[in-house]
């Protein structure tokens, strides 16, 4: 029997119970009318006890959706209150039924007499329904995550108006056994092909024969599933029919006491504080008589070296690949002026410190640098680095901009997405302050599969060689327009609202008075810098060969894409056998249903033969080596000589950008008509964009990598290769035939990547995760996927890339969007919280034996206990300090990804932000032993389809994009 049209049905009041999944929020996309989301509640499965749920929440909702999630429905900890809800239904099933086949209410339940609402279970929720009524949930004969299957169904109300065969996305390692209890009936199936070629029938949907319980094994909310909204509309129609048959009037409102559970509060409570008077004005100008070659980034290194090559603290957000709208501008500058500063945050200390380089002249003289702390902020128990950052940005934000001359305002300030502000990196370990606090408990819970449950070895509390957050407050910058060739200068001029500069401060308002420039100082800087750029440009025009920095100038090996295994003697990393074993261990977690995908990483560490990062010139030379070896659209140079620390990045992946948009956002689309007043704990949420601003959020996850073939010259005899140089890339002149063959091979590799089932599954898992993250902070109807799994090609690799966009909800600020998505899902796996917990255990346990072995060998063959003591922080036994310096440095890296897997980019003074994922990046630091070490992270997404040996090869492919620039410098 087909269901009637549901177009006129008002969506019921729905409670969603989340099982720690990273796809739950995507269910919101299935509501036919977004305004009905005002009647939705969302809770975690462990957030309330059964009496609390039963008494205070269930009486006020019309339906319940049990979300997907990792885990096993036979384990109480994985279901929480869901298990008790279904147990109540099972008890109800024992009651007598009336003549219509509908169950009579159970008068013996705690909380009085009322009907339990209809339930829709998705994936784990579907399995939980079966398990509650005696069904068996077993390991699936075919484990599928992120793969599309054809599903066939019989005529039933939940799948009414759905084609008898339709395509859905599946994420599951477990399956309801086909021998289901008599109370249940299967309503949809798929055929799964096994390794031996046989096909088995797997249940994809079921329902209870008399109770309003429905389940689907597939994920109707996935971006690649068909008919998901029709399924949800059918469930709403069934819910309305159920309550109408009961003859009970149902309210359309939610009581004030539970409105705080609405999903629109996921990203924080919107607030509208009185905006402070602007502390700064953005003053900017165009450098006259200078026009760089549009689309050519080879001039940028020379200009940067000319302006900031001897600066002890500098930044360069470098669009080294200038094709496309995302790479229009590069931003460069230093933070050595009196109004600039550096912000540091070490999680272990729970303190934000702000430093200033006291004298600009130190950037040009070989004298000790005066680097003074001007602000300290100890975070309270309830405060995070993110909340401190929001408060700081709220205080400094400004949209007031004035050109120095009307001649400069031909296009306006809006062209610049960065207008001074914060530039730097946020390390992966800041996840501890963005993910739910429960992720620490999960870390303890998820020991290796062979270990006893709940066991976790004690980890040493080690000092780290880098801050968890390192940001520069840039009060001036140079902007290069790669589309037009123009060069611009921007400055932040203090207003009277900034206050009078004072000494050491502990509050943000006092800090602001120490930042920015006076108007005369800003004008002088613009005039001086403009003159320097014009002089550089004249020199470049008349003597380009002496001003362009080439690979040979840096001593970079001419052969691009050198393979890392050629230099394994210079590396300390996880051996191939250990990495392959770790991949197999990760797949054990996936088979058990604990996770769908794990993005595992391992460090590659080498020691440079001589110091590099203690001088600005050396640090820049290292970055330029990487830039020429592997140019990328989100490349970056971040240098802090006082640490000393260099981040040399050739990242191809945008993490998140938030930019002003002209799109119209329906005000408070998800909010109830009368949203309750913010709770007291939300009183610190004081930062938001200016009233009326609309902000577009974009994320571009990369999953899927293929190495590009390198053209080695003509293979024919008629056209022998002749060396030539194009820009900075040494290459050969090919004949048309050989080049066409090379291009055909290259295109074939790209097409194979685009069609690869495993790579597409990896990408889809992260795409659905990113959508889930954006639903926390965006208007639901605005979350779209304009580009799904398209190929982007870079110098050494092809990548499978997806673009996800949304409009930030009114009242939320761009930092909230970043926090809702941090750490990048492409670096964790799905579901995020549980994957992070497993990865912490997995990466630490696998790397630890490598360090133990190295420590033992350096300790003159000392017994393993002695090496263990040293690794845990004890003094080495019978070890020479010089011999132990290497393991001491590596010990500091143990158990942390550091900057790798985090993000880098900017927070603009006008509230926009743009962050890239820290991949294809070298972190180079001077260790206590005085040596410079290169740290490069590499890895890949582990799925059930992964081949362990191929995963190791992929990690080396990604490593080669970076390591080839430095391998010849390692001792």
N, C-alpha and C positions, 0 to 999 in steps of 0.2 A: 504494500500500500504506500503510495507516494504521499509525502507531506504537502499540505497546502502551501501556497506562496507565503513567505515570511517577511515580505518587504514592509508590511505595516506593523510588524511586531516590535514593540519597545523592548529593548534588551533588559533582562532582569537584573536585580542586584546580585552581583557575583562575588564570591570569595575565591581567590586563587591561593592555593597552598604551594609554596615554592620548596623544592627539595634540593637546594643548593645548585641549581642548574644555571647555565649561562645562556639559555634560550627562553626562559620563562617569560621575560618581558615582551618577547616577540608575539606572544598570544594576543597582546593588545591590538596588533595590526589586523586581527580577524573580526573585530567589532564592526558591524555594518555602518553604524553611525558613531562617529568619534565623541559626540556629546554624551553618549550613554556611558562613557568611561567614568563619568562623575559618580556612577553607582557601582564602582569596582573597589574591592579591598584586596590587599596583597599582604600575606604574612609568610614567615619562614616556618618550616615544619616543626622546628624546635622552639618557636617563639612563645607559645602558650601551652599550658597544660590542657588536658581534655576537659576538666570542669570549667576552666576559664573560657575555652572555645565554645563549649556546649551552652554555657549560661549567658555569656555576654555578646557573642558574635553570631552564632548560627541562627538564633531566632530572628535576626534582622537581615538575612540574605535569602535569596530565592534559589540559588544554585551554587555549586562548588566545582571548581576545576582543580584537579590534582596534576601538578606540573610534571614535566620530564625531570630527569635527574640521574646522577650516577648512583651506583650502589645496587643492593639486592633487596627485593621486597620482603624476603624472609628474615631480614635483619631489622630489628626494631629501631636501631640508631639511624638507619637510612630513611625511615618513614616518619618517625616522630609521631605527632598527633594524628597523622593520616591513618595510621594503623588502628587507632582507637575509634576514629570516625567510622571506618569500614567494619570494625568489630560491632559497633552499635547497629549498623545495617544488618550484619549477619544475625545478631540476636533478634532483630525485628523480623527477619525472614521466617523465624520460627512461629510468629504470631499467625493467627487465622487471617485469611484474606476475605474481603467482601465479594459480592457477586460480580463486580467489575474486574476482579483480579488485582485490585490495588490494595496495598497492605494497610491494615488497621493500625492507627497510632499505638505506640507502646506507652502505657501509663506509668510504667515502673522506672523510667529514666530519670536521672538527676536533673532537676531544673523544671520539672513539670511536664505538661502535655503539649507537644507540638510536633509537627511533621519534620523529619529529616529531609533536607532539600535534595533535588536531583544532583547527580555527580557525573562529571566527564573526566576520565583519566587519560592522560597522554603519556605514552611510553612507560616510564616507571609507574605512573599512576594507573595505567592500564594493567600492568603486571600486578600491582598491589590489589586491585579488585579481584583478579583471579586468585591470588594467594589467600585473600581473606575468606574465600568460600571453598577453600580446600584444593585449589588448583596448584599444579607444580610449575615453577619457573625454573628453567634449565638453561645451561649454556646453549646458545644458538648454534645450529649446525653450520650456519654461515654468518660470521660476525660482520656487520655492516655499519660503518660510520661515515656519514656524508655522501652516501651513494643513493642513486635514484632507482626505484623499483616500480614495476607495474603491479597494481593491486586490482583484484576483481572482487565484486561483492554481490550478495543476493539482495533482493528488494527489502530494504529496512528503513525505518524512519530517520535514523541518524545520517544515513548516506543517501537520502532522497534527493533527487535532481542532480546526482553525481553520476557521470558516465559509468557504465558497468565495469569498465577498465580505465584506470587513471593512474598518473605517475606521482609518486610521493618520495620524500627524502626520509631515510631511516638512520637512526643513531642508536644502536643497541647491540650489546654482547649477549644478552639473555633473552629468553623467549618463553611465552606461555606454551606448555606442552599441549599437543592436540587432544589429549585425553582429558577434556575439561569436565568439571563437575556438572551434574544434571541441572543445577540451578542456572547455569550459564549457557549461552549459545554463541557460537562463532558466527560472525556476519561478513567477514572479508578475509581474503587470503592472498598470498603471493607464492610464486614458485622460486625456491632458492636452489641454485645449482651448486653442487658440492665439487670438491677437488677431483673426485673420480668420474665426474661427468653426469652423475645421476641428479635428479631433481626431487626435492622434497617440498611438501606443502606446509607453509608457515602461517599461523593465525595473525592477521593484521588488525582485526577489530572484533569486539564481542559486546554482549549486553546481558543483563540479568533478565530472566524470563518474567519476573513479576515486579521487581523493584526498579526505580528509575536510575539505574547504574549503567553507564556506557563507557567503553574504553577503545582507544585506537593505539596501536603499537607504533605507527609512523608519526612524523612530526608535521601536522598540518600548518604550523606557523613558519616553517622554513621558506626562505625566499624562492626555492626551486620546487616546492610542492604545489600540486594542482588542487583546486577546489577547497582550499583550507577555509575560506570565508563561508562557503556553502555549508560545510560541516558545522561551523559555529552557529550559523543562522538556524540550522536544523535543531541543534541542541537548545537554542533559545526557544524555538517553537515547541519543542517537547516539554521544556520547563513551564511555559505558559499553559500548555494543555494539562499538565499534571496539576498545577495549582487550581486551574479552573474546575477540574474534575473534583477537587477536594472541597470546592465551594468556599474557600477561605479568601477574604479580601487581602490583597498584598499591597503594602505601602511602596511608593516609589522613592522614598527618602531613606537616607541613612541617619541614624541618631548621631548627635554631635560627639558622643562618647567614643565612637570608633572611627570617626572621619580621618583621624590622624593615620589610619592604615591605608589611605588612598595611594595609588601608585604615583600620583603627581607629586608626592612628597619624597620620592626615591632620591632625587638629586638635591634634596634640601628644601627647606621652606622658603618660598619667595618672600622677600621683604623689600620695602621701599623706603630706605632711610633718607634723611635730608642730605643731599649731595654736598660735600665740602666745597668751599671756594677753591677754584683751581690753584694749586701751588706752583704750576709751571705753565709757560706758554711755549709752544713749539715754534721756533723761528727757523726758516729754511731758505735756501737759495740755490740757483743753478750756477755751476762753474762756467763762466763764459769762455768762448773760443776753444772749447775742448769737445771733441766728438770721437769716441772710441768706435772701433769696428763693430757694428751691431751684429749679434749672433756669434761673435768670436770672443772666447774667454781667455785667450792667451795673453792679453795685455794686463789682466788683473793681477797676476803674481808680481809683475814688475812694479805696478802702482802700489800694491800693498807693501812691498819691500821698501819702496821709496818713502812712504809715509810712516809706517809702523814697524819696519823691520828690526828696529832696535828697542822696541817698547817691551818692558818687563811684564806687561799684562795686556793682552790684546785678543781680539776676536775677529773672525771672518766667516760670515755665513755666505758660503760660496756656491753660486749656481754654476758649477764647473761644466755641466751639460746644459746649454742654454735653450734647447728646443722646448717649446711648449709654454703655456701661459704661467705655469707654476714656477718657472725659472726666469722670470723677467728681471728680477733685481738681485744683486749681491749687496750685502751690508758689511762694512768693515770699520774698525776703529780700535781705540785702546781705552783703558780706564785709569789713566795716570793723571788726570786733571784733578783740581781741588774739589770739584763737584761730582766726581765719579766715585764709585766704591765697589767692593766685592763682598758678596753675601755667602757665608759658609754655614752648613748645617751638618753636624755629626750626630747620627741618631743615638749612639751610645751616651752622649753627653746631654742630649735633649736641650740644646742651646743653639740659638742663631747668633752668629757674630758677624759684624759688618766692619770691614777694613778699608782703609784708604792709603793709597800711595801718596806720601806727603809732599813730594817734590817732582814736578814734571821733568826737571833737568836730569834726574836719575835715569830717565829712559835713554839718555844719550851719553852718559858717562859711566866708566867702569868703577863705580863706587858702591858701597853697600846701600841697599834699598831700605828706606824708612817706611815700613808697612805697619800702620798703627791701627789698633782696634778702637773704633769710635762708638760702637753700639753693641750691647749684649741683651739678649732676650731669652730668659729661661722659660721654657714652656711649662705650663701647668699640667696637671694630670689629665684634664679633659681637653687640652689643646693639642693640635697637631701642627706640623710644619705647614700643611696646606692652609689651615685656618689663619696662621700667622701671615702667610703669603697673601691671602685674600685681603686681610686687613691692611697690609702694606700697600697693595695695589689700589685699594679703595682710596687711600690717602693721597697717593701720587697721581692718580688718573687725571687726564685732561684731554679735551678735544679742541681746545682753543689753539689755533694755528694761524700764524701770520707770516707771509713771505717778507724777506728784507726789502724786496722791490716788487712792484706790480708786474714787472717784466718776467718775474719768476713764476707767476701764477697762471701759466697757460693751460695747465691741466688740473691744477689743484692738489691739495695734500692727500686726497683720497687715493691717489695712485700708489702711495707708499703704505704697505701693510705693516711695516715696522717704522715707528716714528720716535726712536729712542725708547729706553726702558730697560728691561732685564734681558740679558743674554747669557746662556750657559747650559748646564746639563743637570738632569735629575736622575739619580741612580736607581737601579732596579730595586734596591733594598727599601726604598720609600713605600713599597707595596705594603709594608707593615702598618702604614698609616692611611692607606686608601682602601685596602680590602677589609671585609668584616673581621672583627677581633677573633671570631671563631676559627680563622684560618690557622692560628697558632695551635689550637687544640687538634685540628686535623693533621698538622705536621707531626705532632707526637703520636697520633693514631696510626698514620700510614708508614709503618716500617716496611722493610723489604718483604716480598712475598714469603720468603723462607723463614723470616723471623717471627717470634711470638707477637700476637697483636698487642698494640699499646706500648711497645717498648721503643725507647729512643735513647741512644747513647748520649752522654753528656758532651756538649761541644765547648771548646775553649772560647773564652771571651777575648778575642784577639783585636788588637788595634788595627785599623785599616789604613792603607797607604793613600787614600783619597777621601774627600768629603762625600757624604751622601747627596748633598746638593751644593753646587758651586755656581753662583750667578753673579754677573757683573751688572751694576747699574750704570748704563751708558748714557751720559748726558750729552753726547755728541756722536755723530757717525757720518760716514761717507756712503752714499748710495749710488751704485752703478746700474744704469738702465740698459740691459742687454738688448732690448728691442730697438731703442733709438740711438744708443751710444752716448747719451748724456750722463753727466756726473752731477750729483746734488750733495749739498751739505745740510745737515740738520743739527739743531742744538736745543737744549732745554733751558729756558730762561726762568729764573725764580721770580715769583710774584710776592707781594707783601704777605699773602696768606701762608707762605712757606715759613715765616717766622725768622727770628734772629739766630744765626749760628751760635752754638754753645759747645761745651766740652762733651765728655762721655755721656751718652743717653741710654735710657732703658725703655723708653716708650717710643712708638713709631712717629708720633707727631714731632718729637724732639729730633729724631733722625732726619726728617725731611728738611729741616733747616740747614743741614750739612750738605745737601745734594743740589745739583744744578749749577747754573752759571748766572752771574750778573749780566745785564744786557750789553754793557761795554765789553766785557770779557768774551761773550759769545760772538759779538761782531768782530772783535780782533781775531778770534780763532778762525772765523770764516774767511776773513781777508787773508790771513797768513796761509791757511791751508789751500785756499783757492790759488794763491800765487804759486805755492809749491807744486800744485797739480798742473798748472799751466806750464811751468818750467819743465816739469817731467815730460809733458806732452810734446813740447818743442824738441826736447832731446830725443824722444822716441821717434818723432817724425823724421828727423835728420840722421839718426843713427839707431835704427831699430835692432840691428844685430847685437849691439852692445847693451841693449836694455831688456830684450826678451830673455827670460830664463828658460833654458832648454834642459832636456834630460842629461845631456852630456855635462852641462854645468854642475849638475848635482851628482854626477857619477853613477846615475841610474843604469842598470843593465839594459841593453837595447832589447833583449828578448822579453816580450811582454807575456804575462800569464805563466810565469815559471811555476812549476808544480811544487807544493810544499814538501812532498816526500823527498825531494832532492836535497833538502836542508834539515832533515830530521835530527842530525847530529847537533844542531844548534837549538833545538827545541826541548822543552820539558813539558810533556803533555800526557794525556791518557793514551797508552799503547792501543794499537789497533784491536788486539784481542779483547782488551778491557772495554773498549767502546762498543764493540759488537755484542759483548755480554750484557752491557748496560741497555742496549736497544732491546735485546731479548727480554730482559727484566721489565722494561717498560711495557712491552707487549703482554706480559703476564698480567699487569694491572688492567690493561685494556680488555683482555679476555674475561677477567673477573667482573667487569662492569664498573670498575672504580673510576674510569675516565674514558674519554673517547679518543683523545689525541694528546700527546705530551711533546712539547717543544724543548727537547733536551739540548744542552750546550756543554761545551768543555773548553777550558782555557788552553791556549797555546802561549808559552812564555819563552822568550829568548833574552839573552843578555848582550847588550851592545858592546862592541869592542872598546869604545871610548865614550866619554861623556858627550851628550848632545843637548839635553834639555835645560842645562844650567845657563845657557846663553840664548837670547832671542833668535840670533842668527842660526844657531844649530837647530832649534825647534822648528823654525820656518823651513829650513832645508829638508827636514824629515817630512813635514806635511807636503811640500811640493813634490817630493818623490812619490808619495801616495797619490797626489792629485794627477800626476802625469801617468801613473801606472793604471789608475782606475777612476777616471772622472765620473762624477755623479751629480744629479740635480740637487741633492740635499747635503752636499759636502760641507765640512766645517773645520775651522782651525780655532781651538780654544787653548790659550796658553796662560799659565800662572807661574811666574818664575819663583815666587816665594815658597811654593810647595816643595820642589818644582814639579809641574805636571803639565802634560800636553795631551789633548784629545785631538787626534788626526782622523777625521771621519770622511768616508766616501759612501755615505748611506744612500741607497736608492729608494728608501721607503718613507713616505709621509706617515707619521703616527696620527696627528690630529691638527687641524687648523680651525680657527674660529675667526670669521671675518664679518664685517658689516655687510648687510644684504638689503636689497631693495624689495625682497619678497614680503608680502603682507602675512603676518601671523595672526590667527584668530586669538584674541586675548584670552589667556587662561583656559585654553580649550579643554583641559582635563579637570579643571577645578570645579568643585561643587558650586552651585549658585551662591551659596553663602559660606565661603571657606572660613573655618574657625581661625581665631587669632593664633599666631605662632606661639608654640610652647616656650617656656622660659629658657630651655636649653638651646633654642634657636636664636636667642637674642644676639649672639656674636656673629650671625650670618648677615653682615652689614654691607657687603660689597655687591653691587649690581651695575650693569651698564646704565648709561643715561636713559631717562624715560623716553620711550618711543623708538629706541634703537632695536633693530632686528639683526640677529646674528646667525650666520650660516655656519654649520659644523660639517667638516669633511674629514673622513678617514680613508686611507688607502692601504689596506693590508696586503702584504705580499706572501704568498705561499706557492711554491713551485719554482724551481731553479734548474736551468740547463746551461752547461758550459758552451760558449760559442767557439766555433773553430777559428783558429788564428791563421790568417793568410800568410803563407811562408814563401810566396813568390811563384812565378810561372813554372809549370811542369813541362811545358813544351820546349822544343829546341829552337823554334823560330824567333822567340822573344825571350832571350835570357834576362833575368832580373837585373834592374839597374837601381841602385840605392837613390833615394830622394828623401826629402824631409817636408812634411806637411804640418805646418804649425809646430807643435812640440812633439809630434808623433813620428818617429823614424819608421819608414815603411819602404816599399818597393813599388815601382811602376808596373802594374800588371797588364797583360794583353787582355782584350775583351773576352776571349774565349775562356781563359783560365779564371778570370774574375767572375764570369757568369756561372761557371761550375762551382766556384766557392760560394757565391751568393745563393745558388740553388741548394747546396748542402746546408747552409746556414738557415735558410727558410724552412727546410725540412725538419731541422732540429726544433725550431720554434713551433711549427705546427704539431709535431709529436708531443711537445710539452702541453700545448693547448688541449689536446685530446686525451692526455694521459689520465686514466681513471683515478689512480692514486693521487696525483697532483691536484686534480679537480676536487677530490674528496677533502684533501687537506685545506684547500682554499675555501670551500663551502663551509666547513666547520668554523673557520675563523670569521667568515662573512656573517654567519648567523650570530656568532658571539658579539661581533661589533654592533650589529643591529640591536641586540639586547642591551648593550651598554648605552647606545644613543637613546633608546626609549626611556632611559632613566632621566634624561635631561632635555629631550626634544619634544616638540609637538608631535604626537603619534602619527598623524596623517602626513607629516612632512618627511618621515624617514623613508628614503628610497635608495635603490641600488641602480644608478644610471649606467654603470659599466660593470658587468659581471664577468670576471675571469678573462681579461684581455691581455695580450702580450705587450710588455714593455722591454725594449732591448737596450742593453748597455754595452760598454766596451768589451767586457769579458763574459757576460752571462745574459741569457734571456730570463725574464721573470713573468710569472702569472699574477696579475694585479687586479684587484677589485676596488671600485670607488663606492663608498656609502656616504650619503648626505642626509642632513636634517636641519630643522630650524630650532634654535635654542628657545626653550620656553621663556616667556616674559617673566622677569623677576629673578632669573638665574644668571650667573656671570660665567664668562668663558673658563675660569679656573675650575668651576664645578664640572664642566664638560670633561676637562682633562682628568680630574680626580675620579670621575665615574668610570673612566676607561683605563685607568692606570693599575698595573703595568700593561703595556701593549699586549693584546690577546695573541698576536702573531708570535710572541715570545714565550707564551705560557702554555697554550693548549686549551682544550675545552673539556668539561666546564672549568672556568678559570680558578676559582677558589680551591677546588680539590686538586686540580692539576699542579698549582703552585705548591701545595702541601706535599704532594708526591715528589715533585722535582727537587724540593729542598733536601729531602731524604736521599733520593736517588743520586743526585749529582755529588753530594757530600760523601756518601758511602763508596761511590765508585772512584772518586778522586783520591780519597784518603790512602788506600793501599799504595798508590803511585808515590805519594809524598813520603810514606813510611819507608818504602824501598829506597828512595833517594836519600832520605835522612840516614838510614842505616849504612848505606855505602859511603857517605861522607864522614861517618863516625868511625872510620877504620874498622868496619865490619862488626860494630857493636850489635849486641843482641836486640831483637825487635822491641822488647820492653823499654830499653833505653831510648830507642828512636821514638817510640810512642810517647814517652815522657817529654821528649823535646818537642814533638809536634803539639802536645797539649800545653806547652808553655814552660816546661821545666828547663833548667840549665842543661846544656849538653854535657855528656860525659866524655872525657878524653877527646875533645874535638878542638881543632884549631879555629879561632874566630874567622879567619879568611875562608877556611873550608866550609864553614857553616853559614856564611853570609847568603849563599844562594838559597838554601833551604829555609833560612829565616825569612827571606823575602817571600818565598812561596808559601810559607806558613801563614803569612799575613793575608794571602789570597784565599786561603782554605775556607770553603763553605759560603762564598759570596760571589755574585756576578759583578758587583761594583757598578761602574758606569754602563757596562755592556747590558743590553736588553732594556735599559731605561730610555730616556729621550733627551734630545738637545734641540735648542732653538731659542725662541724669544717670547716674552710677554711685552707687548707694546704699551706705551704710556697711555694710549687711547682705549685700551682693554682688549684688543685683538691678540691672538697668539698663533704660533705656528711651530710645531714640533716634529722632528724626524725621529725614527727609531734608531737607537744606537746599535747598528750592525755595520759590518764591513769597516770597522773602526779599530785603530790602534791606540791604546792607552799607554803612554810612555812616561815613566816616573823614575826619579832618582831614589834608590833605596838607601837605608841606613849604612849599607856597606860602601856607599859612594858610587856604585855602578848604576847605569841606566838600564832599565828592563822594559821590554816591549811585551805588552799583554794584549792578546787578540782572542776574542771569543768566537766560536763557530759551532755549528750544530745543525739541527734540522727537526722537522716535525715527524714524530714517530706515530705511525698508525698501525692498524692490524695488517695493512697491506705492505708495510715496509719490509724490505730485504736488508737485514743488518749490515751486510758487507757493502751494499749500495749506499746505505746511510752514511757509513764512514767515508766513502768516496765523495758524497755530496758535501760533507763537512770540510773535506780537504779542498773541494772546488771553491767553496765560499772563502776558505782561508787564503787560497791563492790570490784572490782579488786584493788582499791586503799584504800578505806576507812577502810577496814578490818584490815589494818596494823596499823591504828592510833586510831581507835574508842575507845579503852580502855584507851587511854591517855588523852581524852578530859574531861574537867570538866563538 
